[in-house]
């Protein structure tokens, strides 16, 4: 919402008639407003089906968002019967979401990365939806879960500290994929970066993160990328709000929200910000693909 407030929301009075909005996944979990977030985005998609586009993140999966907050939020907000029903219905929708987007056949956008298995765009196109994580292939796992290596000096494939079977991929993989598919750029999300965006592989990959102050602890900026007709990428930032002063006047709702997030962080530690050391035990025109 702060990005919409700062740079303009999709509306008939704004730029929705001629600008596409593309969102890169992780619409739920890690906060108390997942329902508002996904409901707003789905309402915008219904109202502006040709201008608002959503692709899938790794948290758009029932086995993940059952653990990281969305399921319990649905139950707390609507009661167990209705909450579980809504949670199931939204997760059924998630199984239909596109897994990547190709912009002017030159920029590919996805949630995670190309991992070890993705060499050609056609591999993504060949994935049949609806698709669950349980029924998915290594291509789906790489798309939603893989990350770039720490920096451009770390090439090849490495184990990913997120968990067994996951990988990080080096700048050589990025260059090979772009060359194989005549692409200029990969845009992906999936990791908090302090400035809201971060370049990798000599600028051929950008990590984009739009939520400020990730999990209430990172104090990071958020960002969006604006693409002009010439496909020049212009980042626009929004900075975190100053921390609320603890005082008797602070709303009870704010105290409840802070406590809820602290408990979730204790039980499910946030993924470390990109570029910071990973703790070994932490697990933490558009053409549609």
C-alpha positions as CSV (number, residue, x, y, z in Angstrom):
1,X,0.0,0.0,0.0
2,X,2.8,2.4,0.7
3,X,4.2,1.8,-2.8
4,X,0.8,2.6,-4.2
5,X,0.6,5.7,-2.0
6,X,4.0,6.9,-3.1
7,X,4.0,6.1,-6.8
8,X,0.3,5.9,-7.7
9,X,-2.2,3.1,-7.4
10,X,-4.0,1.4,-10.2
11,X,-7.2,3.4,-10.7
12,X,-9.2,4.9,-13.5
13,X,-7.9,8.3,-12.5
14,X,-4.3,7.1,-12.7
15,X,-2.1,5.2,-15.1
16,X,-3.8,1.8,-15.2
17,X,-5.1,2.4,-18.7
18,X,-1.6,2.3,-20.2
19,X,0.7,0.7,-17.6
20,X,1.0,-2.9,-16.6
21,X,1.6,-3.9,-13.0
22,X,3.5,-7.2,-12.5
23,X,3.9,-8.7,-9.0
24,X,6.5,-11.4,-8.3
25,X,4.9,-13.5,-5.6
26,X,4.9,-14.0,-1.8
27,X,1.6,-12.3,-1.3
28,X,0.9,-14.1,2.0
29,X,2.8,-15.0,5.2
30,X,5.1,-13.1,7.5
31,X,2.6,-10.6,8.7
32,X,-1.0,-10.1,9.9
33,X,-2.4,-8.6,6.7
34,X,-2.0,-11.4,4.2
35,X,-5.8,-11.5,3.7
36,X,-5.9,-7.8,2.9
37,X,-2.9,-8.1,0.5
38,X,-4.2,-11.0,-1.5
39,X,-7.7,-9.7,-1.6
40,X,-6.6,-6.4,-2.9
41,X,-4.4,-7.9,-5.6
42,X,-7.2,-10.3,-6.7
43,X,-9.7,-7.5,-6.7
44,X,-7.3,-5.4,-8.9
45,X,-6.9,-8.4,-11.2
46,X,-10.6,-8.8,-11.6
47,X,-11.1,-5.0,-12.2
48,X,-8.1,-4.7,-14.6
49,X,-7.5,-8.2,-16.0
50,X,-5.2,-6.9,-18.8
51,X,-3.1,-4.6,-16.7
52,X,-2.5,-6.4,-13.3
53,X,-0.5,-9.6,-13.4
54,X,0.5,-11.9,-10.6
55,X,3.1,-14.7,-10.7
56,X,3.6,-17.3,-8.1
57,X,6.1,-17.3,-5.2
58,X,7.2,-20.1,-2.9
59,X,4.7,-19.0,-0.2
60,X,1.8,-19.5,-2.6
61,X,1.8,-23.1,-1.5
62,X,-0.4,-24.7,1.2
63,X,2.4,-26.6,2.8
64,X,4.4,-23.4,3.3
65,X,1.7,-20.9,4.2
66,X,0.3,-23.4,6.7
67,X,3.5,-22.8,8.7
68,X,4.4,-19.1,8.1
69,X,1.2,-17.4,9.2
70,X,-1.5,-17.3,6.5
71,X,-3.5,-20.3,7.7
72,X,-3.6,-19.2,11.3
73,X,-4.5,-15.6,10.2
74,X,-7.5,-17.0,8.3
75,X,-8.6,-18.9,11.3
76,X,-8.1,-16.0,13.7
77,X,-9.9,-13.6,11.5
78,X,-12.9,-15.8,10.4
79,X,-13.1,-18.7,12.8
80,X,-11.9,-22.2,12.2
81,X,-14.6,-23.4,9.8
82,X,-14.8,-20.4,7.5
83,X,-11.1,-19.6,7.9
84,X,-10.0,-23.1,6.8
85,X,-12.4,-22.9,3.9
86,X,-11.0,-19.6,2.7
87,X,-7.5,-20.8,3.1
88,X,-8.1,-23.9,1.0
89,X,-9.9,-21.9,-1.7
90,X,-7.1,-19.3,-2.0
91,X,-4.5,-22.1,-2.2
92,X,-6.5,-23.7,-5.0
93,X,-6.2,-20.4,-6.8
94,X,-2.4,-20.3,-6.2
95,X,-2.0,-23.6,-8.1
96,X,-3.2,-21.8,-11.2
97,X,-0.9,-18.7,-11.0
98,X,1.7,-18.3,-13.8
99,X,5.2,-19.2,-12.8
100,X,7.1,-16.5,-14.8
101,X,6.5,-13.6,-17.2
102,X,8.4,-12.7,-20.4
103,X,8.5,-9.0,-21.2
104,X,9.0,-8.1,-24.9
105,X,10.9,-11.4,-25.2
106,X,13.9,-9.7,-23.5
107,X,13.3,-9.7,-19.8
108,X,12.1,-12.7,-17.8
109,X,10.6,-12.3,-14.4
110,X,10.2,-15.1,-11.8
111,X,10.1,-15.5,-8.1
112,X,13.3,-17.5,-7.3
113,X,15.7,-18.2,-10.1
114,X,17.0,-20.6,-12.7
115,X,18.7,-23.0,-10.3
116,X,20.4,-26.0,-11.7
117,X,17.7,-27.2,-14.1
118,X,16.4,-24.4,-16.2
119,X,18.3,-23.7,-19.4
120,X,15.6,-22.7,-21.8
121,X,12.4,-20.7,-21.5
122,X,10.5,-23.6,-23.0
123,X,11.0,-25.7,-19.9
124,X,8.9,-23.2,-18.0
125,X,6.3,-23.0,-20.7
126,X,5.9,-26.8,-20.6
127,X,4.8,-26.8,-16.9
128,X,1.1,-27.6,-16.8
129,X,-1.2,-25.7,-14.4
130,X,-2.8,-26.2,-12.0
131,X,0.3,-27.5,-10.2
132,X,1.0,-28.2,-6.6
133,X,4.4,-28.2,-5.0
134,X,4.0,-31.9,-4.2
135,X,3.4,-32.7,-7.9
136,X,6.0,-30.3,-9.1
137,X,9.3,-31.1,-10.8
138,X,12.8,-29.9,-10.1
139,X,12.1,-27.0,-12.5
140,X,9.3,-25.8,-10.3
141,X,11.5,-26.1,-7.2
142,X,14.2,-24.1,-8.9
143,X,11.8,-21.4,-10.1
144,X,10.4,-20.8,-6.7
145,X,13.2,-21.6,-4.3
146,X,16.7,-21.0,-5.9
147,X,18.9,-17.9,-5.2
148,X,21.9,-16.3,-6.8
149,X,25.3,-17.0,-5.1
150,X,26.7,-14.4,-2.7
151,X,28.3,-12.3,-5.4
152,X,29.7,-12.3,-8.9
153,X,32.9,-14.0,-7.8
154,X,31.1,-17.2,-6.8
155,X,30.3,-19.2,-9.9
156,X,28.6,-22.6,-10.6
157,X,26.1,-24.3,-8.4
158,X,26.3,-24.4,-4.6
159,X,24.2,-25.9,-1.8
160,X,21.6,-23.4,-0.6
161,X,21.4,-22.9,3.2
162,X,17.6,-22.7,2.9
163,X,17.4,-26.5,3.0
164,X,18.4,-29.8,1.5
165,X,18.0,-30.2,-2.3
166,X,18.0,-26.4,-2.9
167,X,20.8,-24.6,-4.8
168,X,22.3,-21.2,-5.4
169,X,23.5,-20.4,-9.0
170,X,26.4,-18.3,-10.1
171,X,26.7,-15.4,-12.6
172,X,28.0,-17.9,-15.2
173,X,24.6,-19.7,-15.1
174,X,22.8,-16.3,-15.5
175,X,24.9,-15.4,-18.6
176,X,24.5,-18.9,-20.1
177,X,20.7,-18.7,-19.7
178,X,20.4,-15.2,-21.1
179,X,22.6,-16.2,-24.1
180,X,20.6,-19.4,-24.7
181,X,17.4,-17.5,-24.8
182,X,18.4,-14.1,-26.3
183,X,17.5,-12.3,-23.0
184,X,18.8,-9.1,-21.6
185,X,17.8,-9.5,-18.0
186,X,16.4,-11.8,-15.3
187,X,14.3,-10.1,-12.6
188,X,13.5,-12.1,-9.4
189,X,12.4,-11.6,-5.9
190,X,12.6,-14.2,-3.0
191,X,15.3,-12.5,-0.9
192,X,15.3,-9.3,1.2
193,X,17.9,-6.8,0.0
194,X,18.7,-3.7,2.0
195,X,18.2,-1.2,-0.8
196,X,15.1,-2.8,-2.2
197,X,17.0,-4.0,-5.3
198,X,20.4,-5.5,-6.0
199,X,22.2,-6.2,-9.3
200,X,24.1,-9.5,-10.0
201,X,25.9,-11.1,-12.9
202,X,27.2,-7.7,-14.2
203,X,23.7,-6.3,-14.2
204,X,22.0,-9.3,-16.0
205,X,20.0,-10.2,-12.9
206,X,18.2,-8.0,-10.4
207,X,16.8,-9.1,-7.1
208,X,13.7,-7.0,-6.2
209,X,12.1,-6.8,-2.8
210,X,9.2,-4.5,-2.2
211,X,8.3,-4.9,1.5
212,X,10.0,-2.5,3.8
213,X,11.4,-3.5,7.2
214,X,11.1,-7.2,6.5
215,X,9.6,-9.1,9.4
216,X,9.8,-6.0,11.5
217,X,13.6,-6.5,12.0
218,X,15.5,-5.8,8.8
219,X,15.0,-2.0,8.4
220,X,15.4,-2.4,4.7
221,X,14.0,-0.2,1.9
222,X,11.5,-1.6,-0.6
223,X,11.6,-1.0,-4.3
224,X,9.7,-1.3,-7.6
225,X,11.2,-1.4,-11.0
226,X,9.7,0.9,-13.8
227,X,10.4,-0.3,-17.3
228,X,10.2,2.2,-20.2
229,X,9.3,1.5,-23.8
230,X,13.0,1.1,-24.5
231,X,13.2,-1.5,-21.6
232,X,15.5,0.7,-19.5
233,X,15.0,-0.2,-15.9
234,X,14.5,2.6,-13.3
235,X,14.3,1.5,-9.6
236,X,12.0,3.5,-7.3
237,X,12.5,3.2,-3.6
238,X,10.4,3.6,-0.5
239,X,12.1,3.7,2.9
240,X,10.9,2.1,6.1
241,X,8.8,4.2,8.5
242,X,10.6,5.2,11.7
243,X,10.0,2.7,14.5
244,X,6.9,3.5,16.5
245,X,7.7,4.8,19.9
246,X,6.5,2.5,22.7
247,X,4.1,4.6,24.8
248,X,0.8,4.3,26.7
249,X,-0.9,6.0,23.7
250,X,0.2,3.2,21.3
251,X,-2.9,1.3,20.0
252,X,-3.7,-2.1,21.5
253,X,-3.8,-3.4,17.9
254,X,-0.2,-2.3,17.3
255,X,0.9,-4.1,20.4
256,X,-0.9,-7.3,19.4
257,X,0.6,-7.1,15.9
258,X,4.1,-6.6,17.2
259,X,3.7,-9.5,19.6
260,X,2.3,-11.7,16.9
261,X,5.3,-11.0,14.6
262,X,7.8,-11.5,17.4
263,X,6.2,-15.0,18.2
264,X,6.3,-15.9,14.5
265,X,9.9,-14.8,14.1
266,X,10.9,-16.9,17.2
267,X,9.2,-20.0,15.8
268,X,10.1,-19.5,12.1
269,X,13.2,-17.2,11.9
270,X,13.2,-14.9,8.9
271,X,15.5,-15.7,6.0
272,X,18.6,-13.5,6.5
273,X,18.9,-10.5,4.3
274,X,20.8,-11.1,1.1
275,X,24.5,-10.4,1.6
276,X,24.4,-11.2,5.3
277,X,25.8,-14.5,6.7
278,X,23.3,-17.4,6.7
279,X,23.0,-19.3,10.0
280,X,23.5,-23.0,9.2
281,X,20.3,-24.2,10.9
282,X,18.0,-21.5,9.5
283,X,15.6,-22.6,6.8
284,X,14.1,-20.5,6.4
285,X,3.6,-6.9,-24.2
286,X,3.5,-9.7,-21.5
287,X,3.7,-13.3,-22.5
288,X,2.7,-15.7,-19.7
289,X,4.7,-18.8,-18.7
